[in-house]
Structure formats: structure tokens, C-alpha cells
Amino acid sequence: MSIINHLKNSDVIIIKRNTGIDIYQKIIEDPKLLGDNREVIEIDGIKALKETIVNEENNPGKVEMVWIPFNDTVYLFETDLFGEDQEECENHFNNFLKTISIRK
């Protein structure tokens, strides 16, 4: 599966403006607020918050969300990973995250 096909079949929200940027920055800066399902990653030299929500009930899988607070904008990238190709799709999503460029 190509990254283009994968992204067409995924939920990717590229920009959310004025959505509580301070909340994301506080979580990124304070490791006590991270919890087990969150981690701080770097996207294009900017610290970002990655959260994974695992569903083990009816339809096993997970949702991965990456929030990138920058200036007055929070960029959100999200993918739903369900079905047989979860691992491959997760690899595509992680590779996609490496290609993100934010104008500074």
C-alpha cells in the first residue's frame, strides 16, 4: 500500500486554529502529565504530543494522534489503525510524520 493510498483512507486533520494551544504546550513541558499513552516527539524541529488510544473490544485496533503546537495554531494529524494491516499502516503514518514541514 502506498503512502498516498494510505492517507486517502485515513483521517488526517491538518490544521486546527485556536484550540487551547497552552494545554498542549503544558503537557509537552511537564512529563508528569504525559501518562502511559502519550509521548513527546519532534516534528520538523518542534516538540509535539503523540497520543495512542488502544481499543481491545469489538474492533481491536488503535487511534494515533499527533498535536503540534506552533505559534497560535495546533496542527493535528490523526490515523485510525484497525484491521489486518495495522502495523504496515502505522509504519506509513510514522514515515509520513517525518515528511511534515511547518513554515517558520
N, C-alpha and C positions, 0 to 999 in steps of 0.2 A: 504494500500500500504506500503510495507516495505521500509526502507531507501535505501536498495540495489537496488530495482526496481526503486525507485525514482531517484537515482543518475545515473543509466543506461540511464534514459530517460531525463536527464538534461545536460546542457552544463556546465561542470566543467573543468576549465583550472587550472592546479595545479601549474605550475611554469612558470614564465616569468623572464628572466635574463636581467639585464642592461636596464631597461625600465623607466628611469627617476626617480629613487628612491627618489631623492631630492624633486621632485614635490609632491609626496605623503606625505613625512615627513613634508613639509611646510604646507600642508593643514591640516594635523593632529594636528600640533602645533599651528595653528592660527585659532581660532573659527570663525573669520570674513570671512574666505574662505570657510566655510562649506556649507552655503546656506540651503535651505529648504529640499533638497532631500539627504543630506549627514549627517552622524553622525560618531563619533569616538566610536569604540567598542574595546574590548580586546579579543585577541585570544592567548591562551597559554601564557598569561602574556605580550604580545606585543600589543601595540596600533595599531589599524587597521582602515582603512577607509571603511565605508559601504555606498554605493550609491544605491538609488532606483529610477528607471525611470518608470513612470506610463504611459501607453498607454490607452487612453479612446476612441479611434476612432474605426476603423473597427473590431479589435480583442482585446477587453478590457482585460487588464492584466498588468503585470509589470515585470521588469527585476531587479534582485538584484545582485550587485557585491560587493565583499569584497577584498580590496587590503591590503596585509600585507607586509610592507617594513621591511626587516631584512637583515642586512649586505649589500651585494651587489646584493640582489635578491628581487624582488617584487613577492609575491605569490598572485595569483588571483583565486578566487572561484566565479563562476557565475551561476545563475539559471534563467530560463525563467518561469514565473508563469502565465499561460494562461489557460482558460477552467474552468470547474466546480470545480476542486479540488485545486484551488489556495491556500486557507487557509491551507489545510492539507499539501500541498507540501511546503509551506512557513515554517510551523512548523517543517517538516522533515529537511529542509535546515538549519534552526536555530539550531536544535539539532545536525546536522552534524557538524556545525561550532564549537560547544562545544567540539567535539572529536578531533579536529586538534591538532597535536603535532609537533612542529618545533624543530629540533635538534639545540641545542645552544652550 
